[in-house]
Amino acid sequence: MKRFLFAALALLLFGAFLVEAIRTYPGYLLIAIGGGIDKRIELNLWVAIIALMLGVLALFVVLWLARSLLRAVGGSVSRIRFGRQRVARRRLTNGLVEFMEGNWARARRQLLKSAPRSEAPLINYLAAARSAFELGYRDEANELLARAEASGEDTRLAVALSQARMQLLDKHYEQCIASLERAKQVEPKHPALLQLLKQAYYRLGDWNSLRELLPQLEKHANMREEELQQLELEVYQHLLTDAADRRDKTKLRELWQSLSGRWQRNMELRGLYARLLHQVGEDVEAEKHLRWLLNREWQPELARLYGCLTGADASTQLTVADGWLKEYGENADLLTCIGRLCLRNELWGKARQYFEKSLLLRSEPTTSAELARLLYALGETDEAAERYKEGLMQAVSDLPSLPLPSEERALLGSTTKFDNHNPA
C-alpha cells in the first residue's frame, strides 16, 4: 500500500513538472529533408518527444510479442521432438531387454523402429544385426552392420568385433580372423579383439599363430593366470605332437629347445615330449627325460613306457628301475617295467618273476601277453597258452554269458559242432 501511494505521488509530481515544462518551454522541432520548403516537417517539441516515446514503447511491445511467439513455437517443436525421442528411447530400451532375453524377432523389430530417431543408432543397428543373425537372416545382418558403420564416426571397431563374433559362431574361422586383423589396425590391444582371435585360432588349430598371440594375451586380454597357463600348455602340446606326427625330429627338438626353462620343467609337458621322442624313434633321449621325471615324481604310465625304451645301456636302465622299486615300493606298472628291462638284459628267470608278481598285484592284458610270449619262447607252451587266454579274457571282459561246449574241449581245441541252422 505504501509503495502504491509513493508511486502515485511520484507520478503526480512528474505530471506537474511536465505540464510546467510544456508551458514554460513551448519550443518546436523542425525536420528538413533536402533543400525544398515542401520537404520540411514542423512539430511541437513535446509532441515529438511523446511520439518518440510511444514509438519506442510500441517497438518493445512488438519485440516482446515476437519473442513470445517464437518461444511458444519452439516449445511446441521441442515437445514434439522430445516426445519422439522419448518414444525412440523407450523402444530402444525395450529392444535391448528383448535382446538380452533372447527374443530375437521382437528385439529386431523394436530396435529397427527406433533407429532413425535414436540418439545412439550404432547400438540399434549392432543389436538388430545380431538379432537378425540369430534368426538366420545373414544378408540382413550384413546390411545392418553396414548401416551401423555408416551411422557415425569411430564405429569401425565395434562393427568389426560384432561381425567377427557372428563369423565365429558360423564357424567361418578364416573370415573371422580377416575381420579381426582389420580391426587390429584400429585398436591392436583391445581385450575383446584378442579374445576373439584366440578363439578363432584355437578352433582352426592354428597353433603357431596362437603361440605368437600369447604375449599379447598375457598383457592385454585380462585372462586369469590359470586360464592363460592352460592355454599355453595346450599350444605347446599341439605343436610338439604335430611335429612328431610328421616324423620331423629336427622340428621337435627345436620346439622343445625354444621353450622357457619353466615349461621344460613342467612334468606334464616333459612327459609328453618323452613319449613323442619314443614315437619318432629317439629312445636314448627319451630315456633321459623319463629318468628325470620319475626321479622326481611317480607316474605309472611313464614307468611302463620306460620299460619299452631301448636306451644307451640296458644294464643302467635296469639299475635305475631297481632304485625306483626301493623308493616307491612294489607296483604293478613298475614290476612290468623291470620285467621288460630284464628281457633286454636277457635275464629270463628274473623277467618271469617280475611279470608274475605284477599279475598278482593287478591283472593286465599287456603283462599277461609279455609273460605268455616269454613262456612260449622257453618252451612252456601249455602255460603260455593259459596266459594268452587270460590276457585275451582280460582285454574283452565284457563278453555276454552264452552257452558253450565243455571247458576241456574248448581248451584242447577239439572238433566243434556247428548247427545247420541258418539265421534269417
QUIHUSUL-V388224 format. One record per pair of residues at least 24 apart in sequence whose C-alpha atoms are under 6 Angstrom apart, sorted by the first residue. I is the first residue (numbers start at 1). J is the second residue. D is the distance in whole Angstrom. If there is no record, write none. Layout:
I/J/D  I/J/D
//
This chain:
88/114/5  88/118/6  104/131/5  122/148/5  157/183/6  173/200/6  191/220/6  191/221/4  207/235/6  244/276/6  247/280/6  283/309/5  283/310/6  283/311/6  284/311/5  284/312/6  287/311/6  300/333/6  303/334/6  304/333/6  304/337/5  307/337/4  307/340/5  307/341/6  332/358/4  332/361/6  365/391/4  365/394/6  365/395/6
//
